[in-house]
């Protein structure tokens, strides 16, 4: 096959990203969709991939993938390792830091996460929704040995877990539970991990928009007890109210006490 024919076939090669959190529809700019697919091929447990692996994961010809990898490497988005494999470059870290600062994490949410974790002895985190996923934007873990461990940037199914319920309920697209919207908190018992319980509360911005979900997670044997869950929801509502004030939102959205009034109702 001549090179012209090969290049023509390369340009028509299908692209399928393995990143399930990405939008199903393409952007309309094929070269960018393919570049994003290459970046999306990397995951928390797949920090380095060969050209062959990247080609298979994205359904691209090797020649197409290689050209894009060279361009991504030039821009700092990809690194070529000494053994010829590829890894994510430093540029996404720089952009991630800017993205995180846009949420005022360091000045607003991070101190609250530290306070919550110290007060409750559990993992405190802040989630945002990214497509069908919920993303850990920031987290603080307690010093105790038995704890829930999650990583910044880690993604989970938005349809499982307390933070997912909050993100769905206040996402503005009509999804989620009316009960969660009414009471301003959600809980989870073993939905994502059978040994984990969690509670989550929304944080709002100046226009009433959802900024994210403030969350506490811990072993279900500890946090799953009604009194512990009641204390977690109480602390989360107070912290979310303060965060909302810092973001310019209305603290009156967080009335004192629980709509249901009983700790036992949290554990159902």
N, C-alpha and C positions, 0 to 999 in steps of 0.2 A: 504493500500500500504506500502511495507517495505521501510526502510530508504534508502537502496541501490537503489531501483527503483526510489525513489523520487529524490535522488542525480543525477541519470542518466538523469532524465527528466529535472532537473534544468540545467544541463550542456548543454542540447539541447534547452533550452528555447530561443525563438526568442528575439531579442533586437531591439527596434525601438526608437531612440532618438527623442524627440520633438524639439530639437535645430535645427531649419531649416537652421542655418548658417553652420552646420557641413557638411562635405563631405558626399555624398550619399553612396559611397562605403565604406566597412569596411576596417580596417587596416590589417586584417588577423590575428590579435591577439585578440581573442574573449574576454578574461578577461579585457583587456584594453578598448576595445570598450564599454563594459558594464559599466566599471567604469566612462568613459567619458560621457556615456549616463546619468548616475546618476547626475553628475555635471551639465550637460547640461539641466537637468530638471528644475533647478532653473532659475528664470528670475527676471528682475527689479521689478516686482510687486508680485513676489512669493519668498520671502526671507526665508520662512520656509515651509517645507513640511513634512507630516507624512509618515511613511513606506508604508501605503496603497496607498497614492497618488503617491509616487515614483515608486511603483510597477506598478501601472496603467499607468503612463506616459512613462515608459520604456519597458512595456510588459515583465517584469521579474516576476518570482515567488518571493514571499516575502522572502523565505529562501535564495535565490540567492542574492537578493538586500541587505538583512541584512548582509550577509558575506562580501560583498563588502563595505558596509557602515562602518563596523567595521575596515576594512583595511584602508579605506580613512580617518577615524577618527584618526587612529594611525599615519598616515602621515601628519595630520594637514589640510587636504583638506575638511573635514566635521566636524561639531560640533553637538553633540547630546544635545538638550536642556532639561531643567528640566522637561518639560511636555512630553518628549519622542519624540517630533518632531525633524527634522534635519534642519541644516542651513549650509551655506558655511563656512569653517574654515579659519584660518589666512594665511595658506600657499599660496593660490592663490594671496593674496595681496602682499606678498613678491616677488613672481615671476612676478607679474604685474609691480611692481616698477623696477625690473631688466629689464623687457621688455621695459618699457617706457624709461629708461635710455639708452637702446641700440639705440634709435632714437635721442639721445642727446636733448631730449625735454627741459630739464631745462635750458640748456645753449644756445640753438639755437632757437627753436620754441616758447617756452613759453614767452620770452620777446617780440617777434614779435606779439604774440596774444594780449598781454597786450597793446602794442602800437596801434594796429589796433582797438581794442575795445575802447580805450580812444579817439582815433582820430575820429572814425566814430560814436561812441555812440551806437554800435550794438554788438551782440554776435560774437566773433571770435573763430574759432575752427580749429582743425587739424584732418583729417580723414585718415584712411588707409582701404584697402579692406581686408575683411576676407570672402572668399567664395562668396556667393551671397549677402553678407551684407557689409555695410560701418560702420566702428567702430569709435566712438569718442575717439581719443587717448588723446586729451587735449582740454580745452576750457576756455575762459574768458568771463564773462557776464558783461554788463554795469550796473551801479547803478540805472538807470532809471526804473521806475515801469513797464512800458509796454515794454517787451523785449521777445526775443525767449529764452526759457530755455531748455537746454539739459544737460545730465549727462555724465561724463567720463565713458567709457565702454558701453554706450548705442549703440545699433545697429539699422540700418535702411536699407531698401531695396536699393541695389546699383543701381537699375534701375530708381530710383526717386531722384530728387534733383540735385543741381549744382555739389556738391562734387562727387556724383555718376557718373555724366557725365565725370568728369575729371578722376576718377579712371578707368572707362571703356575705355576711349580714350587712356590712356597712360599705360594700364596694360600689354601690350605686347602680348595679345592674339588675336588681330585683331578686338576686339569689339569696340563699341563706335563710336563717330562722327568724321569724317575727318575734319569737320569745327572746332571742339574743338581742335583737334590736330594742326591745322593750326594757330588758333588765340591765343591759350594758355589760354583760359578762358571759363567758362561756367556760365550760369545763370539759375535760376529756379523761376517760379512764381506760387505758389500754387500747386506744384506737390505732395509733401508729406502732407503738411498742407495747406488748402485753404487760410489761413491768413498769410502765411509766404513766403517771397522772399529771395533768397540767390544768392551769387556769389562765384565762386571758381576758384583757379589757382593751377597748379601743382608745386611741389617742386621736384627737381632732385638731384641725388647723383653724386659721382665722375665718375661713369661709364655710366652716362646718364640714370640710372634707376630711376623709380618713387619712391620717398620717401613717398609721401602722398599728400593730397589736403588741401591747406590753404583756409579757407572759412569764409565768413561773412554772417550772417543770421539776419533778422529783420522783423518786421511787414510789410506786403505787402503795407499797406497804407503809410508807410514811406520810406522803402528801394525800393519799387516798382517804385518810381518816376524816370524818366530817369536820371536826374542830380545826384540823390543819388546813383543810380546803377553805373553810370559812375565813380563817386568818389570812390566807393567801389572797382571796378575792377582796377582802377588806383593804389589805395593803396595796393591791394592784389598783383598786378604784381611787384611792388617795393619790398614788403616784401618777396615774393617768390624768387625773384632774389637774395636778400641778404641771404636768407636761403640756397639757392642753392650754393652760394659762400662758406658759412660756412661748407657745406657738401662736399666741394671739386668739385662741379659741374661747368658747364660752364655758366657764366652770359650772354653770347652772345645769348642764347636761348630766352632772353626777350628783343626784340627790343623796342625802344621808340615808344610811340603812339599806336594806335589801327589799326589792319589790315583793319577793315571796316571804321575807321575814324570818325564815327558818334555815339554819345551817344544813339540816337534813335534806332540804330540797336541792342543795348543791350536789349532793352525793348520789342523786338518782340517775 
